[in-house]
């Protein structure tokens, strides 16, 4: 049973209100994006199965959006391939990658022709679930990143370089008009992060029987939400965020 104690006069952390923490007052003016406790709970500290030394880099990458590419509302990016007019690379942005568990496999869709916006492009398989990525533009698959067959974890450890997923050929040049520039994508990621955080907190708040330990007051034992919710349910929540 998660602890529901919260003084009425306290400026309570969202995770205390959800019952994950026994007692925690916010001293950061609710700037959750830069809170190490929040990062650890959401799993930004380290995807399951990755080495501890990856923690700091993944946390920094979550807020990084290179300005040499465009971004979709589903937290994927597209970048023109140098020297190949009309061909673009597609991958996950750092914000999405920072949430994901360790991928096991990238399952490709094999369409006979171009895929329209919203059609399934591929599936990312984890130990306890599958995340589907859809096409953000009207285009046709040209080439898959074979390096991900040998090292699928590059999808989350190097999402902007060797972790790219596929190269596409655009059906028309104006297909990129509805995508975000880097600054707008970063702003959208902050908003989506807040919504996702509150979505998880609300779920914990209304489900008193949710399994998993509450954290000690000093935060010494940090158990991330994938363990509290269970990885299958956490992946199900991620489908609302990444697509």
Buried (B, 14 or more C-beta within 10 A) or exposed (E): EBEEEBEEEEEBBBBBBBBBBBBBEBEEEEEBBEBEBBBBBBBBBBBBEBEEEBBEBBBEBBBBBBEEBBBBEBBBBBBBBEEEEBBBBBBBBBBBBBBBBBBBEBEBBEBEEBBEEEEBBBBBBBEBBBBBBBBBBBBBBBEBBEEBEEEBBBBBBBBBEBBBBBBBBBBEEEBBEEBBEBEEBBEBBBEBBBEBBBEBBEBBBEEEEBEBEBBEEEEEEBBBBBBBBBBEBBBBBBEEBBB
